[in-house]
Amino acid sequence: MIERLINLDRRIIFMFVAIAVTVPLLAKFNLPVRTTRDVENIFNKIDSLPENSHVLIAFDYDPASKEELQPMAEALLHHCYQKDVKVIGMTLTPGGTGLAVSAIENIGKQYDKTKGTDFVFLGYKTGVELVMINMGENIYSAFPEDFQGNPTLNLPVLEGIDSLKDFDYVVDLASGSSIEAWIAFGKEKYGFDLGAGCTAVIGPDMYPFLQSEQLNGLMSGLKGAAEYETLIKQESSAVAGMSPQSVVHILVVLFVLFGNTMYFMSKRNR
């Protein structure tokens, strides 16, 4: 019997995982989300900004990371628009353009925001560190036109902005190593406040930057997005996604315990 359980068909495990994902979605129950200081720091920073402040959001991710990072972007945008903060978007990842435009414009419509006056998406530029340095010297040199081809020099949303030094806050949402680049070639060089959001797998690598205060806050994975949705009191896809994710995590722990128990039982029998 024990040998049969040890050699359990993996398709049965897949079936249990499928059930663990499906049932919470069908039952539509939300687990309570406790917010952490790292996410609260980003929220508090944006919440403290006066009207017409300027926030730069770098959408440095692609569709492969959409499920974790797009909810963060949408929650940030809701908060910025609620506070009447000017939003300037950009990306250093070519796959991020469509996701950024969709989020900035669709959420902007919900708050009757005007393109070019209340928000703008500058588009994609290759070069990463060179783009940051260029933006630090002159943003109009780095992005002479926005994503729609409009001259950036004439955009009301950029009034009072000449370089990275003039932004009230910068947030990088990343699926790669761009956060480190923003720290080294952005914050440390030009002195702006920097927050970040990243996939869960990258999160642990970012904690040294929190401890050194090179990042003032961090959203990590779907949990970070769910925390921000909770803080702005606008629960959406991230909070909904926490239920199946948590149930699957519990199932994985149970399978690990089950596997180890069966192993030691079989070893004792031999």
C-alpha positions as CSV (number, residue, x, y, z in Angstrom):
1,M,0.0,0.0,0.0
2,I,2.8,2.4,1.0
3,E,4.7,1.6,-2.2
4,R,1.6,2.4,-4.3
5,L,1.2,5.8,-2.5
6,I,4.8,6.6,-3.1
7,N,4.4,5.9,-6.8
8,L,1.2,7.9,-7.1
9,D,0.5,9.0,-10.6
10,R,1.4,12.6,-11.0
11,R,-1.8,13.2,-13.0
12,I,-3.7,12.7,-9.7
13,I,-1.6,15.5,-8.2
14,F,-2.3,17.7,-11.2
15,M,-6.1,17.0,-10.7
16,F,-5.9,18.1,-7.0
17,V,-4.1,21.3,-8.0
18,A,-6.7,22.0,-10.7
19,I,-9.5,21.6,-8.1
20,A,-7.6,23.8,-5.6
21,V,-7.5,26.6,-8.2
22,T,-11.0,26.2,-9.6
23,V,-13.1,25.8,-6.4
24,P,-12.0,29.2,-4.8
25,L,-12.7,30.9,-8.1
26,L,-16.2,29.4,-8.4
27,A,-16.9,29.9,-4.7
28,K,-15.7,33.6,-5.0
29,F,-14.5,34.0,-1.5
30,N,-11.7,36.4,-0.5
31,L,-9.2,35.8,2.2
32,P,-8.2,38.8,4.4
33,V,-5.1,40.5,3.2
34,R,-2.8,42.0,5.8
35,T,-0.7,44.9,4.5
36,T,3.0,45.2,5.2
37,R,5.2,48.2,5.9
38,D,7.0,47.9,2.5
39,V,3.8,48.3,0.6
40,E,2.4,50.9,3.0
41,N,5.5,53.1,2.3
42,I,4.6,53.3,-1.4
43,F,1.0,54.1,-0.6
44,N,1.9,56.7,2.0
45,K,4.3,58.4,-0.4
46,I,1.8,58.8,-3.1
47,D,-1.0,59.7,-0.6
48,S,1.2,62.5,0.7
49,L,1.7,64.1,-2.7
50,P,-0.1,67.4,-3.4
51,E,-2.3,67.8,-6.4
52,N,-0.4,68.2,-9.8
53,S,2.6,66.4,-8.5
54,H,4.5,64.2,-11.0
55,V,4.9,60.5,-10.7
56,L,6.9,58.5,-13.2
57,I,5.9,54.8,-13.6
58,A,8.2,52.5,-15.5
59,F,6.3,49.5,-16.9
60,D,9.4,47.3,-17.2
61,Y,7.6,44.0,-17.7
62,D,6.0,42.0,-20.5
63,P,2.9,39.8,-20.9
64,A,4.6,36.8,-19.3
65,S,4.6,38.7,-16.0
66,K,1.2,40.4,-16.5
67,E,-0.7,38.4,-13.8
68,E,1.6,39.7,-11.0
69,L,2.5,43.2,-12.2
70,Q,-0.5,44.5,-14.1
71,P,-2.6,44.6,-11.0
72,M,0.1,46.6,-9.3
73,A,0.1,49.1,-12.1
74,E,-3.6,49.4,-12.1
75,A,-3.8,49.9,-8.3
76,L,-1.0,52.6,-8.5
77,L,-2.9,54.4,-11.3
78,H,-6.2,54.4,-9.4
79,H,-4.4,55.9,-6.5
80,C,-2.6,58.6,-8.6
81,Y,-5.8,59.6,-10.4
82,Q,-7.7,59.8,-7.2
83,K,-5.1,62.2,-5.8
84,D,-5.0,64.2,-9.0
85,V,-1.4,63.4,-9.5
86,K,0.1,63.7,-13.0
87,V,1.2,60.3,-14.4
88,I,4.1,59.9,-16.8
89,G,4.5,56.3,-18.1
90,M,7.4,54.7,-20.0
91,T,9.0,51.3,-20.5
92,L,12.4,49.8,-21.0
93,T,10.8,46.5,-22.2
94,P,9.3,46.3,-25.7
95,G,6.6,44.0,-24.6
96,G,5.4,46.5,-22.0
97,T,4.0,49.1,-24.3
98,G,0.6,47.6,-24.9
99,L,0.1,46.8,-21.2
100,A,1.1,50.3,-20.2
101,V,-1.1,52.1,-22.7
102,S,-4.1,49.9,-21.8
103,A,-3.7,50.6,-18.1
104,I,-2.9,54.3,-18.2
105,E,-5.7,55.2,-20.7
106,N,-8.5,52.9,-19.6
107,I,-8.2,53.8,-15.9
108,G,-7.7,57.5,-16.8
109,K,-11.1,57.4,-18.6
110,Q,-12.7,56.3,-15.3
111,Y,-11.6,59.5,-13.7
112,D,-12.2,61.7,-16.7
113,K,-8.5,62.4,-17.1
114,T,-7.2,63.9,-20.3
115,K,-4.3,62.5,-22.3
116,G,-1.4,65.0,-22.5
117,T,-2.8,67.0,-19.7
118,D,-3.2,64.5,-16.8
119,F,-1.2,61.6,-18.1
120,V,1.1,60.6,-20.9
121,F,2.9,57.4,-22.1
122,L,6.3,58.3,-23.4
123,G,6.8,54.8,-25.0
124,Y,9.7,52.4,-25.2
125,K,13.4,53.2,-25.5
126,T,16.2,50.7,-25.8
127,G,19.4,51.2,-23.8
128,V,18.3,50.9,-20.2
129,E,21.1,52.7,-18.3
130,L,21.8,55.1,-21.2
131,V,18.1,56.0,-21.3
132,M,18.1,56.7,-17.5
133,I,21.2,58.9,-17.8
134,N,19.7,60.7,-20.7
135,M,16.4,61.3,-18.8
136,G,18.5,62.5,-15.9
137,E,20.1,65.2,-18.1
138,N,17.1,66.2,-20.2
139,I,13.8,64.2,-20.5
140,Y,13.0,65.9,-23.8
141,S,16.2,64.7,-25.3
142,A,15.5,61.2,-24.2
143,F,11.8,61.3,-25.4
144,P,11.3,64.1,-28.0
145,E,7.9,62.6,-28.8
146,D,5.4,60.5,-26.8
147,F,4.1,57.1,-27.8
148,Q,1.5,58.8,-30.1
149,G,4.1,61.0,-31.8
150,N,3.2,64.2,-30.1
151,P,6.1,66.6,-29.2
152,T,6.8,66.2,-25.5
153,L,8.0,69.8,-25.2
154,N,4.5,71.1,-25.6
155,L,2.7,68.7,-23.3
156,P,1.0,70.3,-20.3
157,V,1.5,67.1,-18.2
158,L,5.2,67.7,-18.3
159,E,5.1,71.3,-17.3
160,G,7.8,71.9,-14.7
161,I,9.7,68.7,-15.6
162,D,13.1,68.9,-17.2
163,S,14.8,65.8,-15.9
164,L,14.5,62.9,-13.5
165,K,15.4,65.3,-10.7
166,D,12.1,67.0,-11.0
167,F,9.8,64.0,-10.4
168,D,8.2,63.8,-7.0
169,Y,8.2,60.0,-7.1
170,V,9.4,57.2,-9.4
171,V,8.1,53.6,-9.3
172,D,9.6,50.8,-11.3
173,L,7.4,47.7,-12.0
174,A,9.9,45.1,-13.1
175,S,10.1,41.4,-14.2
176,G,13.9,41.6,-14.7
177,S,16.9,43.5,-13.4
178,S,15.8,47.0,-14.2
179,I,15.2,47.9,-10.5
180,E,18.9,47.7,-9.8
181,A,19.6,49.9,-12.8
182,W,17.1,52.5,-11.6
183,I,18.9,52.5,-8.3
184,A,22.4,52.8,-9.7
185,F,21.8,55.1,-12.7
186,G,18.7,56.9,-11.5
187,K,18.2,57.4,-7.8
188,E,21.8,57.5,-6.7
189,K,22.8,59.8,-9.5
190,Y,19.8,62.2,-9.5
191,G,18.4,61.9,-6.0
192,F,14.7,61.1,-6.5
193,D,12.6,58.9,-4.3
194,L,12.2,55.4,-5.7
195,G,9.6,52.6,-5.1
196,A,9.4,49.3,-6.9
197,G,7.1,46.4,-7.7
198,C,8.4,43.0,-8.9
199,T,7.5,39.4,-9.4
200,A,7.5,37.2,-6.3
201,V,10.7,35.3,-7.4
202,I,12.7,38.6,-7.5
203,G,11.3,39.9,-4.3
204,P,13.9,38.5,-1.9
205,D,16.8,40.0,-3.9
206,M,15.3,43.5,-3.3
207,Y,15.3,43.5,0.5
208,P,18.9,44.7,0.9
209,F,17.9,47.8,-1.1
210,L,15.0,48.4,1.3
211,Q,17.3,48.1,4.3
212,S,19.8,50.5,2.7
213,E,16.8,52.9,2.0
214,Q,17.7,52.9,-1.7
215,L,14.1,51.8,-2.2
216,N,11.5,53.4,0.0
217,G,8.9,50.6,-0.6
218,L,8.3,47.4,-2.4
219,M,5.4,45.4,-3.8
220,S,6.3,41.8,-4.3
221,G,4.2,39.4,-6.4
222,L,0.5,39.1,-6.4
223,K,0.5,39.5,-2.6
224,G,2.0,43.0,-3.0
225,A,-0.6,44.0,-5.5
226,A,-3.4,42.6,-3.3
227,E,-2.0,44.7,-0.4
228,Y,-2.1,47.9,-2.5
229,E,-5.7,47.2,-3.6
230,T,-6.6,46.8,0.0
231,L,-5.0,50.1,1.0
232,I,-6.8,52.0,-1.7
233,K,-10.0,50.2,-0.7
234,Q,-10.5,49.0,-4.3
235,E,-10.3,45.2,-4.3
236,S,-9.9,43.7,-7.7
237,S,-8.0,40.9,-9.5
238,A,-5.1,40.7,-7.1
239,V,-7.3,40.2,-4.0
240,A,-9.4,37.7,-5.9
241,G,-6.3,35.8,-7.0
242,M,-5.0,35.4,-3.4
243,S,-7.7,32.8,-2.6
244,P,-6.7,30.2,-5.2
245,Q,-3.0,31.0,-4.7
246,S,-3.3,30.4,-0.9
247,V,-5.3,27.2,-1.3
248,V,-2.7,25.8,-3.8
249,H,0.2,26.8,-1.4
250,I,-1.6,24.9,1.4
251,L,-2.1,21.9,-0.9
252,V,1.6,21.9,-1.8
253,V,2.6,21.9,1.8
254,L,0.3,18.9,2.5
255,F,1.8,17.0,-0.5
256,V,5.3,17.7,0.9
257,L,4.3,16.4,4.3
258,F,2.5,13.4,2.7
259,G,5.5,12.5,0.6
260,N,7.9,12.7,3.4
261,T,5.6,10.6,5.7
262,M,5.3,7.9,3.1
263,Y,9.1,7.9,2.5
264,F,9.9,7.4,6.2
265,M,7.2,4.7,6.6
266,S,8.5,2.8,3.6
267,K,12.1,3.1,5.0
268,R,11.0,1.8,8.4
269,N,9.2,-1.2,6.8
270,R,12.3,-2.1,4.8
